[in-house]
Amino acid sequence: MIELLKKYKSIILYIIFGVATTLVNYVVFHLLYNVLWQQQRSLTANAAAFAAAVIFAFVVNKLFVFESRAWNADTLKREIPSFLAGRIGSFGIEEAGLFLAEKVFKLGGVVAITVGGTELDWITVIKVALAFVVVALNYVFCKLFVFKK
């Protein structure tokens, strides 16, 4: 069991911190989209949530998941732009999905499901589905390009 944990340590930690990053993203998105802007401007709320989540994700992925302990200028000049490039790419995928849902299919504010008495609109449901795609893409990109050993 210990050997399995060691073997899959980065994946396990990525999932744990991925959940934490997703929570940062969703809390900021919810506060902006549902509270402040009352279900208006989903793309702007998503952009702000993305920025908060990326900062959090860079730090925890660097330190805990991929154990890149170097904070010198040369390392950061390589890691930060490549991390941002990967996140911007996956953000584009998420924005495209939300754009299609809200602007093309006109699903903004339309209730999709009710969970525990809480109504979730299609934008929220689609954002959750897109999160699975984004997490997988981000892990692969970080492993292969950003924090490669």
Salt bridges, closest charged atoms under 4 A:
GLU67 OE2 - LYS9 NZ 2.58
GLU79 OE1 - LYS62 NZ 2.57
GLU79 OE2 - ARG78 NH2 3.80
GLU94 OE2 - LYS127 NZ 3.02
GLU102 OE1 - LYS103 NZ 3.61
